[in-house]
Amino acid sequence: MRLLEAVTRSLSHWEWLGQLLARESVGLLFVLSGRGKLFVASRRKQMRETIAQTGLPLAELSATAISAVELIFGAMLCVGMLTPLSCLMLMGVMVGALATTQIPNLKAASRVDWLSEFLYLPEGLYVVILVWLLLAGPGWLSLDWLWLSRR
């Protein structure tokens, strides 16, 4: 038991690395997604059509706004800038995607099957990672940490 305790304690010193990897990978995912939806005609059209199919008003404006949120707050998350706000904004995008396009398309015979299908959705995982970053913070290798350490 003491060995497990010692290993656990020593690994906690590397928590910042998990925060950094989570922040960078999820942030970069959103940057690339938002960039594609804003600047690649076929992706922009696909996003606009998806928004229109969900019944959201002003599909063109909504698609542009959502894509800009992904790009801007994804970039902010990558550098650890205003991490709580970035997490909240990106969680909003993911919860919106889950509620409008993903959850309505789940087909399952039972509640357990539905839960299995839901947990398989990447958007749900992104929300979990963003909640963790919101609560744990960006780690020491971030603009937030640099700014807060100077105060």
C-alpha positions in Angstrom: 0.0 0.0 0.0 2.9 2.4 0.8 4.3 1.8 -2.7 1.0 2.8 -4.3 0.8 5.9 -2.1 4.4 6.8 -3.0 3.8 6.4 -6.7 0.5 8.3 -6.6 2.2 11.2 -4.7 5.1 11.3 -7.2 2.8 11.3 -10.2 0.8 14.2 -8.8 3.9 16.4 -9.4 3.3 15.7 -13.2 -0.3 16.8 -13.1 0.6 20.0 -15.1 1.6 17.7 -18.0 -1.9 16.3 -18.1 -3.4 19.8 -18.0 -1.1 20.9 -20.8 -1.9 17.9 -23.0 -5.6 18.3 -22.4 -5.6 22.0 -23.0 -3.4 21.8 -26.1 -5.2 18.9 -27.8 -8.8 20.2 -27.1 -7.8 23.8 -27.9 -6.1 22.7 -31.2 -9.1 20.6 -32.1 -11.4 23.7 -31.8 -8.9 26.0 -33.6 -8.7 23.6 -36.6 -12.5 23.0 -36.6 -13.3 26.7 -36.4 -10.7 27.6 -39.0 -12.1 25.0 -41.4 -15.7 26.1 -40.9 -14.8 29.8 -41.4 -12.3 29.6 -44.3 -13.0 26.4 -46.2 -16.0 26.8 -48.5 -17.2 23.2 -48.3 -16.9 23.0 -44.5 -18.7 26.4 -44.2 -21.5 25.1 -46.4 -21.8 21.9 -44.4 -21.9 23.9 -41.1 -24.6 26.2 -42.5 -26.7 23.3 -43.7 -26.3 21.5 -40.3 -27.5 24.6 -38.5 -30.4 25.1 -40.9 -31.5 21.4 -40.3 -31.6 21.9 -36.6 -34.0 24.8 -37.0 -31.8 27.4 -35.5 -32.6 30.9 -36.9 -30.2 32.8 -39.1 -28.2 29.8 -40.2 -25.4 31.8 -41.9 -24.9 34.1 -38.9 -25.2 31.3 -36.4 -22.7 29.1 -38.3 -20.2 32.0 -38.5 -20.6 32.9 -34.8 -20.2 29.3 -33.6 -17.2 28.8 -35.9 -15.6 32.0 -34.6 -16.2 30.9 -31.0 -14.4 27.6 -31.8 -11.5 29.4 -33.4 -11.0 32.2 -30.9 -11.7 30.4 -27.7 -9.8 27.3 -28.9 -6.7 29.5 -29.5 -7.2 31.1 -26.1 -7.4 27.6 -24.5 -4.2 26.6 -26.3 -2.2 29.4 -24.7 -4.0 29.2 -21.4 -5.6 32.6 -21.7 -8.8 33.2 -19.7 -9.1 29.5 -19.4 -12.4 29.5 -17.4 -14.1 31.7 -20.0 -12.7 29.6 -22.8 -13.9 26.4 -21.2 -17.4 27.8 -20.7 -17.7 29.1 -24.2 -16.5 25.8 -25.8 -18.7 23.8 -23.5 -21.6 25.9 -24.7 -20.8 24.9 -28.3 -20.5 21.3 -27.4 -23.7 21.2 -25.3 -25.4 22.9 -28.2 -24.1 20.3 -30.7 -25.1 17.5 -28.4 -28.6 18.9 -27.9 -29.3 19.8 -31.5 -27.6 17.2 -33.7 -26.2 14.3 -31.6 -28.7 13.3 -29.0 -31.7 13.5 -31.3 -30.0 11.0 -33.6 -29.2 8.4 -30.9 -31.1 5.2 -31.5 -31.0 2.6 -28.7 -33.2 -0.3 -27.6 -32.6 0.3 -23.9 -31.4 3.0 -21.5 -28.1 1.1 -21.1 -27.7 1.1 -24.9 -28.6 4.8 -25.0 -26.0 5.6 -22.4 -23.4 3.5 -24.2 -24.2 5.4 -27.5 -24.1 8.8 -25.6 -20.7 8.1 -23.9 -19.3 7.2 -27.3 -19.9 10.7 -28.7 -16.7 12.7 -28.8 -18.6 15.9 -27.9 -19.4 14.4 -24.5 -15.7 13.7 -23.9 -14.8 17.2 -24.9 -17.3 18.5 -22.3 -15.8 16.3 -19.6 -12.2 17.5 -20.4 -13.4 21.1 -20.5 -15.1 20.8 -17.1 -11.9 19.3 -15.7 -9.8 22.2 -17.1 -12.4 24.7 -15.8 -12.1 23.2 -12.3 -8.3 22.3 -12.3 -7.1 25.3 -14.1 -4.7 25.6 -17.0 -1.5 24.5 -15.2 1.6 26.5 -14.7 2.6 26.6 -18.4 -0.1 29.1 -19.4 -0.7 32.8 -19.8 -3.2 32.7 -16.9 -0.6 31.3 -14.5 2.0 33.9 -15.7 -0.5 36.7 -15.2 -1.7 35.5 -11.8 1.8 34.8 -10.6 2.8 38.4 -11.2 -0.1 39.8 -9.1 
